[in-house]
């Protein structure tokens, strides 16, 4: 009888957690929680996914990503199903796809001439080679079909060569000579200069073109300065014609995220969801174990009344809403409003390697991590939150420390438990994933009911290989109390010899956790932002030479955000 009761209790716990996790939530959190494929290069094991191309096929979303062994399919952009593919050169870099009359065409980057591929059912592994090839090789290709049915192909990935474009006929054959559309210009555009702070003297890479048509104007985006940098971003040229001539938009980069937990918002695709809202899905950088150690980020995007395109990255790795209707960004915000509760909070662990301490899991930096000494069941990590904290969501970012997993490795999944406590002694199970068999390396849990608690602990049950380790254990919700004071006293110092740089400084506020510096080329269009923690200054290095900018500073902490009212012109 006693055994039966115990078993029943365990079943109820698991069922409850399963219900909580399988019911469709309304939020997600970057980096996206996908089964990023392991690569194994010169004895180094790391996960990789980048260069995303998103298409809609009969109201389904299909996501193509470099070196992923397949692609992902979703009905709602919240839950993704991975489909392994054998009939495509899916291991090539930077592919693209397009839907034309219920047929999907596909092409991948290659140093030699390669065929297109096509299918009438991308939900199964049944792709076929198209009979003709382009008369030249392309890298970072992108398809575009205009409203009149005319087809185009764009490409470019080089630190020397420009972005090109050609017109295609109905048989996907090039019928014009390649035209130069975008050239390198790092001397004027600071964000095209390579480096974590756009500081290098070598040439950066211009790559990843993508075309969007809006109100009869053609928006040709491209990426720079390199996929391995947090400064990886997207700029924009516009034209009245799909093959130009194109004019640089001085508000570039329009997709930019050099700060926060994970940086980078480049080599993206811009698409519309089933409600006609615009989105921008981008490559994000870790690049510690290997230059191509990357993840994906999904950001809301929009065109304003003047046709300026923007990407919402200010709190781009905090919980964000997936809407079920058309969004009016003048009135609605997809940022959920849940703040980060775990930054720099007191950490404890069952064990830690000397150079990978527990505090690394709460430093809001994916390029550092905590590692236990083993991968054994029972290893744990905990964090002490501020008093009066309510938890709404948790993101678990597994670091795979000392893993030797490869592209063909099997049984890649994590099993763990999340526990909560008010005294650090008595623990309740908040979520039990002891039976999980899904690869979820950036697992995101939106709680069915908020939980007011003081401590959160994660306890290992199983890791697929290596040590139990986390980039960060990120806890989201709200703390009772006041947001910090508004930043209405700050200065901007524009570099007089190099106007591509400006330093923004403000008084330190001990109540603030961090700040968001907003800037733009018009007072009413402060669309670009940089997030910083535990700092009262930031050096902006991605400005355009000779362009006047407007700046403001927002402050935030665990209780909310305070918008700055002061705007400085410089």
Secondary structure, DSSP 8 states (H G I E B T S, - for coil): -HHHHHHHHHHHHHHHHHHHHHS--SEE-SS-----EEEEETTEEEEE--S-EEEEETTEEEEE-TT-SEEEEESSSSS-EEEE-SSS-TTSSS-EEEEETTEEEEE---SS--EEEEES-TTSS--EEEEEE-SS--SS-EEEE-TTS-EEEEE-EESSS-EEEEEE-TTS-B-S--EEEE---TTTBGGGS-STTS--SS---EEEEEEEEETTEEEEEEEES-TTSTT-EEEEEEESSTT---EE-TT--SB---SSSSEEEEEEEEEE-TTS-EEEEEEEE--SSSTT-EEEEEEEEEE-TTS-EEE--TTTTS-EE--SS---TTT---B---EE--TT-EEEES--BTTB-GGGGGSS-TTS-EE-S---TT-EEEEE--TTEEEEEEEEEE--TT----TT------EEEEEEESSSSS-EEEEEETT--S--TEEEEEEEEEEE-SEEEEEEEE-SSS--EEEEEEEEEEESS--------EEEEE-SS-TT-EEEEE---TT-SEEEEEEESSTT---EEEEEES-SEEEE---BTT---EEEEEEEETTEEE-----EE-
